[in-house]
Amino acid sequence: MAVVQAGAPMVVEAIDTRPKPRQAADSIVVSGLSREDLVRLTAQGFQIETQTLGRIAAQIVRLRVPQGTSLTQARQAVQVVDARATTDLDHFYYLDEGMGTCTGAECQATALVSWSAARATQCGPTPLIGMIDTSINLDHDALKGQAIEIVARPAPHADASLPEHGTAIAALLVGRPGSSTPGLLPEAKLIAVDAFYRDGGTADRTDVMSLVSAIEALAERGVRVINLSLSGPANAVLQNAIKAAQAEGIVIIAAAGNNGASAEPAYPAAYPGVIAITAVDQDLNVYRRATQGAYIDLAGPGVNVWTASVQGSGALKTGTSYAVPFVSAAAGLLLASNPQLDPEAVQARLEQHTRDLGEPGWDPTYGYGLIHMAGLCAPPASLAPVATTQTPPLAFPFEKQTLGMP
């Protein structure tokens, strides 16, 4: 139970309790099929809805299943055609945000991670940073004149995403100096993919095909870091695309999820090699709704973080979504002075630059601790994690991926 001290700001959260669907009811996603395989499936009544370009991983196809066929039967039919193909449900992924209110200097987050604007400019040319999120309001005062390239939504949908979340994340990363919400890497170029859409008014969401297409688009443009302030279920097709991007040298940083301490692991954060970020408040306590577990790597400020808002100059935001940009920026600074580092080396260096929280060493609540951005440009002494008193167990996707998330 949280303790409120006298004179401390009151934090109030508004939680959307409306149900969010876990996957599409009438489609599946498949990778590794040949043209002949697709001909056989269409002859059985499957319809090809869309497909990726297959530039960094095997081409992925979204298939609408024949009427009267269950999703399980549809996946079995694909395996009969080609047992080597990877097939999964057409899962949905949501933004990891909550809501909070706070006033005063105690709501400043950059001091928690020892960030310095002057120090950030001394690391060298910042690599291209990518983000997959909602649309962005480029007319916001914090983003005017900043080097931001917007990539259109990978697939058309009737209802466009709302710009609130994407604008907030973009401002944390590259917000204009001198604005009311300056960013951590204001000199960096940001390439943003709007991969989200509205799902009938419940929430902004994305899907496997949109995520994979967005990852491919960012890889083509040469980004070194991808910010994923989103989460959802384990999906074998998405995992293959994540692995392909990592093989291209891309560091992927994702939100740990806001489903509660005992919830199932959130993906893509829980995939091997993806840096999973939890959120802490100004008192260095973990965000009360943050998901915990074996996959947690690092923590960042994520409770009452001041950033851009489409409703005005700025607002306070809460959720593991908002902790991710702090680690994405740290990875950008590290690669600015050490561009030769691969994703594994970047993760190891980031684990060296933490403030240990919770139990000594790694723990399932805070991972290796709160990211510490000072000194990231210094030459590495070694690539071993700073905290080695406990080794986290590996996190694997669930065998039964049809179970609903809490």
N, C-alpha and C positions, 0 to 999 in steps of 0.2 A: 504494500500500500504506500502510495506517495505521501510524503510529509510536506506540508506547505508551511513555510516559515513566515513569521510576522513581517509584513511589508513586502513579501515576495509577490511577483505578478501572478494573477490568476490565469491558468491555461484551460481553455474550454475547447473540446473537440466535437465536431459535428460529423457523425458517421453515417454514411449512406448504407442503410440496411437492406435495400432492395436486392434481390438475388441477381447474381451475374452468371450467365451461362458459362460452362467450362469449355464446351466445344460446339462446333456446328452440328446440327442434327441430321444433315443429309449429304455430307461430303467427307472425304478422307484425303490425305496427302500421301504421295508416293514418290520415291526417287529410285533411279536405277532401271527404269523400264526402257525397252527399245521401241522403235516405231512399230515393229510387228506386234509387240506386246500390247501397245495401245490400240491397235486395230482389233485385236482379239477381244479386248475389254469393251470397246465401243460396240462391237457386235453383240455383246451380252447386255447392252443397255446402259453402260456407263457413259457419262458425258464429260468431256474435257472442258473444265471451266477456265482455267488459266495455268500458265507454267512459267517457271523462271528461265533465265537465259543459260544457266549452267556454267557460269564463268569461273567460279572458284570451287564449286562442288557439283556432283552429279545433278542433272536437271531434275527439278521437282515439279510434279503435276498435281493439281487439285482436281479430283474426280467427283462428280455428283453421282451418287449411287442410284441404281434403278429403283423405281417405286416398289415398295413392298420388301425391299432388301434391308436387313439391319446393318449397322456399321460393322459389327463383328463378321457377318457373312461377307460383306464387301471386302474386308481385309483378307479373309480367307480366299476369296476368289482371285485377288491379286497374287497371293502366294502360290496358288495353283498355276497361274500363268507363268510366273518367274519366282522361284523360291529365294533367289538372291536379292530381290528388290526389298527396299526398306519402306514399310508402310506404317502409318500411325493415324490417330484421330486428327481432325482439323481443329487444334486447340486454339483458345483465345488467351491473350495476355493483356494485363491491365496495369495502369500507372500506380506506383506505390506512394500515394500521398494521403495525408490526413489534413486536419485544419487546426490551427491554434491561434491564440491572441496573446500579445505581450507588448510591453512598452519599456523604453529605456535602454541604456547602454548594455545591460545584461543580455540583450538579444543579439549582440554582435558575435558572429561565429568565427571570423577569420583569426581572431586572437587565440582561439582554442588550438589551432593547428600551426601557430607560429608563422603565418603567412606574411610576407613583406612585398609590397609592390616594387620597391627598389631592387630587392634581391631577385625577384622574378625576371627582371630584365637583364640580369647578368649571366643567365644560364646559357644563352645562345639562342639561335633561331628555333622557335617553338614548332614542333611538327604539326601536321594537319590533325585536327581533332574532329572526330565524327560523333554525331548523336542521332539516335533513332527515337522519335518522340511524336508529339502532336504538332500541329501547325504553330508558327511563330509570328508574332506581331512585330515586323521589322520597323514599324513607325514608332515603336516605343522609344522614349528618350534614351534609355540605356543601350539600345541597339542601333540607333541611327549612326550611319557611317562606319559601323564595324564590319569586318571582313567575314560576312556570313553568306554562304551559298545554300539556297534552299533546293532540295531535290523533291520533285513532285511525288505525290502518293503513288506507290508501286502499282496499285490496282484501283480502278474506279469504284467508288461507293456513293450511294445517294446522299448520305449525311456526312459532311466534312467534320473533322475533329475540331474541338474548341482550342483556342490558342493559349489558354491560361498556363497550363503545365509546361508546354514547350518554351514559352516566353520566359518563364521563371528559371528553367534549367539553363537556357542559353545565356541569360544574364549572369547567372552564377559563374559560368565558364568564361564569357568574353564581354561582359558588360562594360560600357564605355567609362573610362576614368573621368571623374568630375560629375558623373550622373549620380542620382540618389541611390543607385544600386550598381556600383562598379564590380566588375568581374575579377576572377582570379588570374586569368590569362588574357588580358584585354588586347594584347598585340597578336594573339594567335588567330589563324583562320579557322573558322568553324564550318563544317559541312553537315547540314541537318537534313534528315529525311523525315518527312511527315508520313508516317506509316499507320496512323491511327484514323479511326472514324467513329461516329456515334452508333450505338447499337439500340436504336429505338428510344433513346432518351435516358437510359440507365447510367451509362458511363462511356467514356472514350475507351476503345479497345483496338487491338490489332490481332493478327493471326499468323500462322506459320509461314504461309506464302509471302505475306507482306514483310515479315521480318527477314526472311531469307533474301528476298529481292532487295531490301534495304541494305543488308550486309554486303551483298554483291556490289551494289552501287557505290558504297563507301570504299570497298576494297579497290575498285576500279580507279577511284580518284586518289588513291595512295595514302589514306589516313593511317596513322600509327596507333591511335587510341579510339575506341568506341565507347561512348557513354550510354548505358542502357538503364534508365530509371523506370524499370518495368519488371513484371514477373508473371509467372503462370505455371502450368504443369510441365512435367518432363515430356519431351517429345523427341523420338529418335531421329526424325528427319531434320529438325532444327539442330540437334546436337551435331549431326554430320556437317552442317554448314558452319557451326561455331568452330569445329575442329579445323575445317579448311581455312577459315579466316586466321586462326592462330598459326597455322602452318605458313601463312603469308607474312607473319611477323606482326600481326595486329594484336594489341593488348585490349582485352575486353573486360570492362568493369561494369558490374550489375548490382541492382538493389537486392538486399536480402529478403525483402517482403515484409508486409505489415499484417500478417495473419495471426500473430500471437506467438508466444514463446514456444508452445508445444505443437505448433502446426507442422505439416509436412514441409520438406525443403522446397524452396522456390527456385524456379528455373527461368532464365539460363544461369543464374548466379551459382547454382549448385553443381554445374558441370565442371569437370576437371580443367584446371587452367584458367577458368574465369574468376576474376577477383571479386568476391562477394562482400558487399558493404552494408554494415548495420549503422544505426543512428544513435547518437547520444545527445543529451541536453547540456545546458550550460554548467550543470553540476557534475557532468561526466557520468550521469546515470543513463543506462540504456533506455531507448524509447520504449514505452510500455507495451506497444503493439508490435514491436520488431520480432520477426521470426528468428529463432535461435537454432543452433545445431552444428554438426560436424563440418559444414561447408563454409562457415563464417570466417573471413580472412582479416578484415580491417574495419575500423569504425571511423565515422566522420560526423561533423555537426549536422543534425537533422531534426532538431526540435526548435521551433520558433526561429527559423532562419529567414533573415530579411532579404528579399529578392524582388525582381520586377513583377508587376501584376498588370493585366490588361484592364483592370478596373480602376487603376490609378498609377501613381509613380511606383509604389511598392507595397508589399504585404508580407506578413509573416507566414512561413510555410513549414509544415511538419510532415515527416515521413522518411523512410529510407531512400526514397527518390532523391531527396535534397542533400543527402550525405554523399551520394555517388560523385557529383561534380568535384568535390574536394579531393577525392582520390584520383579522378581523371586528370585534374589539373596537376596533381603531384606527379603522375606518370608523364605528363607533358613536359614538366620541368626537368625531370630525370632524363628523358630522351633528348631534350634540347642540348644537353651537354654530353650525353652518351648515346648518340644515335645508333651505335652498333649493337646495343643490347637487344636480345630477343625477349619474347613475352615472359619466359620463365625467369630470366635474369632481372627483368623489371619488377616482377612480383617479389623476388627475393630482396631486392634493394628497398622496396617499399616496406617490407616487413621489418627491415632494419631500422627504419625511420618511424618509430611509433612511441607513444607513451603507453606503457603497460597499464591496463585497467582490469579490474576483477581479480580472478585468481592469478597467481604468478605464472608468467608464460602464456601460451595459447590457451584459450578457453572458448567454449561454444557460445558464449554471450557476446564477447567483444573481439573474438579472434586474437590477433597479435596486439590489438590495442588501437588507440586513436592516432591517425596519421599525423606526422610531424614534418612540416614542409621545409623547415630551416635545414640547410646543409645538404639538400638533395643534389646540388651541383658539384659537391666535393667528390674526388675520386674514391671509388669503393675500396674498403679494406678487404672485404671478402663478400661472397654472395650468400653466406649462411644467414638464416633468419635471426633477428636479434633475440627472440625468446625461444628457447629450445627445451624448457623444462617439461613441456608436455607436447606430444605430437598429436594433431587432430586426426581422427579416423577418416578414411575416405568416404565421400558421399556418392552414392550411386543412384541412378534413376530407379523408380519402383518397377518391379516386373509387371504389375498390373496397373497400367496407366489410364484405366477407365474410371478409377476412383475419383470422386469429387473432392476438391480442396475445401477446407473450412471457410 
